[in-house]
Amino acid sequence: MRNNGRIGTTVRMILGRSGLVGGVCVAALTAFAQSTVVHAAVIGKNQPAQSLTVERLSELPPAQRAAWAAYIKRSQAQMATDKATLAAELAPGQQPPPPPEAGSGHMPLDRDPAWYAGPEARAIADTILSFQTPAGGWSKNQDRTKPPRLKGQRYANNAEHMALDDSFDAPKDRFWTFVGTLDNDATTTEMRFLAKVQQQLPGKDGDAYRASIIRGVKYLLAAQYPNGGWPQIYPIEGGFHDAVTFNDNAVAEAAMILEDVAEARPEFAFASPSLRKAAGEASARAIRPILDSQVVVDGKKTLWPQQVDPLTLKPSSARDYEMRSLASGESTDILLFLMRQPKPTPEVKGAIHAGVAWLKAHAIYDKAFTKVSDEEGRKLIDKPGAGPIWSRNYDIRTGQPIFGDWGKTIHDDVNEISKGRRNGYSWYSAGPQKALDAYERWAPANP
């Protein structure tokens, strides 16, 4: 069906508030809505996500608590090891070098094979090796064309931009955050880049890169929760970072690279049989939390959230403007991952059919989210013939688009949130069309 955004929302609000059920002329109500100035409402306040703590384990059945307690203990020990390893690189009284500068990754995965044997790729690979944490992961938002890490230099950038008081994004320690993460495709991208380099170096020159990839695989195995999901950051830091994270395709990317290792794809053929076995088991376990996280409303499966609480698998908030919601972009990535499975179970098929049906029903036509002027920035405007597009976030109960702003406020109209937040986030996207296109190819063989 075609969803015309605000008009359809207004009609439903009128019907719901008036209690009218039969004999109502929807066309007349639509005309009324079109002629009436409708001001956006602040419809809620974003609430912080809960950290994963030993104290919270009482929420679990007794049989599950030991595995989670062991995970938390292992994570705490790993963080202590990571910090101690960094500190040991400096002589007593020596000041550490400046932290790495933030930047884009520059780890291309689409070059000709011969390029990965050349000096440019080797230099990037050497920098990647130098920034691998003792745990085996990598931080994010770093330019890998820069020189290798110096002794005593932090693995991650400073987090001054996240140090605001009362911000969901404020780290406990701004000098130690995202030290090992799946956010922004970190860790899996480094592993895939190194895999391409080592393919061109089958002898001893490639051994260091292969060893680094193996450490990366073991990092993903250690970071995986007992329920099969992955946090955004490992060792865990608290807050929304502890959530099972679908944002940036974190869970699916981790599962897919482990699946590639398990299947002995050419770039990972060096992995031992025991490591391939462990990788395959971990990838398979990731299916369960995905299926259990699909939100059910009025008995019907819908989409997935950006992230879910690690213990309850219920929708969780993230940053101040990222509220609990149905998330079209993350759901697109999940659907593509599920459709990749070679032998989908009836439960997997049902999840896919339901998710695609929801996206089809909520496609928005004749609208565009685009820059209207330097003064106003991006707005949702009428554009006949445009679409389909989808809102990034939908209210779980109503299925209507919602938008977050500074101050943790939740709004029902993107045009009414602050300009900076409106321009700084992809509130509408055509991305879910990828899942619909893939579904057209997948569905005939998977009724």
C-alpha positions, 0 to 999 in steps of 0.5 A: 500500500502507499503510505503518504506519511503525515496525512495517513497518520492524521486520519488514523489519529482522528479515527482513534480519538473519535471512536468512529468505526463505520460509515466514516468517509476516509476521503473527507477526513483526509481532505480535512487533514490536508487543509489543517495545519498539523503541528508535530508532537513530542511523543516521548522521551528516550530512556537509557539502555541497561548495562550487562551486569552480574546483578542483572543475571537474576532476571535469567532462569537459574540454568542460564546464569553461570554462562553469563557470569563467566562471560562477564568475568572473562570480559573484565579480565580481558579489559584488565589485560588490554590496559596492562599490556598498553601500560607495559609498553612505556618506561616508568615516567614516559609520556604516551604518544598522542592518540591516533587521529580520527579518519576514514578506514581506507581498507578497500576490498574491491581491488584487483588481487595483484594490488594486495601484494603491492607496497600500498596494501602491505603498508595498510596491512602493517598499520592494521596489525599494529592497532590490533588490541591484545583481545584481538579486535580493532577500534573504529574510525581510523585512517589505516594509511597512516603510520603504524601504532607507536609503543604506548599509543592508544588503540582507539581515538579520544572520545572528547565529543562523547564526554557530555554530561548526561549523554547516553554516549558518554563513556566511563573513560573517554581515554578508553572506549571502543577498544575492540568493536564491531561498530562502523564495520570495524574488526570484520573489515580489518580481517577481510583486508588482511585476508586478501593480502595474505592470499597474495603472500602464501609464504612466510611473508604472509604469516603475520597477517594470517596469525592476526586473522586467527586472533580476530576469529578468536576475538569474535568467538570470545565476544559472542554472548551465550545467547549467540548475539554480539555486543557493539564493544568487547570487552564490554563497556556498559550502557547501550554498547552492551546491547546485541547490536544489529546497527551497522550490521554488526551481528550479521557481519560477525556471523558472515565472516565466521561462516566464511571461515567455517566454509574454508573460503579461499581467503580463509583456507589456512584456518585449522579444522578445529577453528573452522568448526568453532567458527561454524558453530558460532555463526549458526548460534547467531540465528537464534537471537535474530529470530527471537528479536523480531518484534511481534505486535498484535500476534504478527511478526514485524521488523527488528530494532537497532539493538536489543537488551542482551538478556531479554532481547527486547528493543533497546535505545542507543544514543540520545536520539536513537530510541527503541523502535522498529528499524528499517535499515537494520532489518534490511541487513538482517533479512539479507543475512537470513536469505543467505542461509543455504537451508532455511528452516520454516522458522527462518522462512517465516521471519523473512516473509513477515519482515518483507511484508511489513516493509512492503506495507510501509513503503512511502511514495511521492515523498523525498527527504532532501536538502531544500535550502542552506538555511533549512537543510534536509526536509521531507517534501512532496515529490510526485513519482518519488519512492519508495523510501522508508523511515529509519525508525518506526514506533513499535506500537503504531508502526508510524515513523518517529524521530529523535532529537537532542534532549532525548525527545522523540518526535512524530515529524522529521521536519520539526526536529533540530536542523543539526540532527535532521541533517546529521542522520539518515532519517529516510532511505531507499535502502530496504528496496535491496531486501525486497529485490533479493526477496523476489529472487529468493521467494519462489524457491522458499514458499 
